[in-house]
């Protein structure tokens, strides 16, 4: 099996070199770049399996780089931010990032988040989260499902709105699959973090909120309803 190729863009030499060594020890192939412009060039030339982007980068910041990558690809992106409460986190998610990790980060946490994102993106099946005890029904829905003007093909992994195809990232697709598997049922942010992002503990619910906003923009603002204080539900 081919090595998973990681693009790591970080301007701090110590962090970049130490993290690259840790990733390589864990079996990844790594292309490490010190700034946003060289990171974009490396992305276009080498087409990595996943990108790790620091938010604060010279030349082109990480949020702008994420946006440029997302314009060209659905490759998974994890943002690295030094401030967990910073607007940078939300900006990165809105730009198309799939998750973020706060610096300074524990190497084991970073590896776990990388592997979780890769599983979501089909390296171990797009529906690969969860197991026999995750509270789901034994049988998930198969074939096209219709919700008003929205059609979700759970086998072909395709979505159509008013008959026109809707381009979703794998994370957005997986989020929609969770909603469509239980239309009309309220799913809490914590439950969505567990099922879609594979957090085994309470994570940052901003990840869910921003992805719901992105999904609404593509499938219709009124298709996913906010149930204040509880979570979200897909209108049947």
Rosetta blueprint (number, residue, H / E / L):
1 X L
2 X L
3 X L
4 X L
5 X E
6 X E
7 X E
8 X E
9 X E
10 X L
11 X L
12 X L
13 X H
14 X H
15 X H
16 X H
17 X H
18 X H
19 X H
20 X H
21 X H
22 X H
23 X H
24 X H
25 X H
26 X L
27 X L
28 X L
29 X E
30 X E
31 X E
32 X E
33 X E
34 X L
35 X L
36 X H
37 X H
38 X H
39 X H
40 X H
41 X H
42 X H
43 X H
44 X H
45 X H
46 X H
47 X L
48 X L
49 X L
50 X E
51 X E
52 X E
53 X E
54 X E
55 X L
56 X L
57 X L
58 X L
59 X L
60 X L
61 X L
62 X H
63 X H
64 X H
65 X H
66 X H
67 X H
68 X H
69 X H
70 X H
71 X H
72 X H
73 X L
74 X L
75 X L
76 X E
77 X E
78 X E
79 X E
80 X E
81 X E
82 X L
83 X L
84 X L
85 X L
86 X L
87 X H
88 X H
89 X H
90 X H
91 X H
92 X H
93 X H
94 X H
95 X L
96 X L
97 X L
98 X L
99 X E
100 X E
101 X E
102 X E
103 X L
104 X L
105 X L
106 X L
107 X H
108 X H
109 X H
110 X H
111 X H
112 X H
113 X H
114 X H
115 X H
116 X H
117 X H
118 X H
119 X H
120 X H
121 X H
122 X H
123 X H
124 X L
125 X L
126 X L
127 X L
128 X L
129 X L
130 X L
131 X L
132 X L
133 X L
134 X L
135 X L
136 X L
137 X L
138 X L
139 X L
140 X L
141 X L
142 X L
143 X L
144 X E
145 X E
146 X E
147 X E
148 X L
149 X L
150 X E
151 X E
152 X E
153 X E
154 X L
155 X L
156 X L
157 X L
158 X E
159 X E
160 X E
161 X E
162 X L
163 X L
164 X E
165 X E
166 X L
167 X L
168 X L
169 X L
170 X H
171 X H
172 X H
173 X H
174 X H
175 X H
176 X H
177 X H
178 X H
179 X H
180 X H
181 X L
182 X L
183 X L
184 X L
185 X L
186 X L
187 X E
188 X L
189 X H
190 X H
191 X H
192 X H
193 X H
194 X H
195 X H
196 X H
197 X L
198 X L
199 X L
200 X L
201 X L
202 X L
203 X L
204 X L
205 X L
206 X H
207 X H
208 X H
209 X H
210 X H
211 X H
212 X H
213 X H
214 X H
215 X H
216 X H
217 X H
218 X H
219 X H
220 X L
221 X L
222 X L
223 X L
224 X E
225 X E
226 X E
227 X E
228 X L
229 X L
230 X L
231 X E
232 X E
233 X E
234 X E
235 X L
236 X L
